[in-house]
Amino acid sequence: MALRTSRWNRPRGRGGSTAALGRATVTSFLHRALFALGIALVLTSCATTVLERKSFKSYSLGRVATATIGEAFLVDQDGSIETVKTWVGILNSPDGWKTEERYSRDFIRKELLYSGRSGSTIEVSYREFRGGLAAPPFFQNVKYDLSESSVIRFQRFVIEVIKADNQSITYKIVRD
């Protein structure tokens, strides 16, 4: 029986054997496969990296603090924010990376802002954020008459108002 040769199994060049050609083909294939595997590992290992995971509370019980009009004087946050670095390629970003904040599903941020005083009444605005966005139904203005009491309550927070005018509020968080 004669050995049939085709363009796939015949020796190439002068003096080359089929075995040598097979080893060269396998070696070339292995080099290409290892190179592709290396590139894939580099890209997948740096695709997304969590840089920071944080929770936040802006207040301390019993500490006297001051806030100006429009400034959040109480910030309470449940859930977490992750700062994530994602590989997007050098065509989409100068350094190839995009950094963004990702909010957990249970993320909720509550803020009380001082809005000013009129006579003995102070006005406080409440904002609530879910997933990093202001939720319109969770925005309200509340008025407190300080002639009745210098202690105000909003949700679970009890706040003692020490001084309030049209510039700022000095307060102390008594209970949360």
Buried (B, 14 or more C-beta within 10 A) or exposed (E): EEEEEEEEEEBEEEEEEEEEBEEEEEEEEEEEEEEEEEEEEEEEEEEEEEEEEEEEEBBEEEEEBBBEBEEBBBBBBEBBBBBBBBBEEEEEEEEEBBEEEBBBEEBBBBBBBBBBBEEEBBBBBBBBBBBEEEEEEEEEEEEBEBEEEBBBEBEEBBBBBEEBEEEBBBBBBBEB
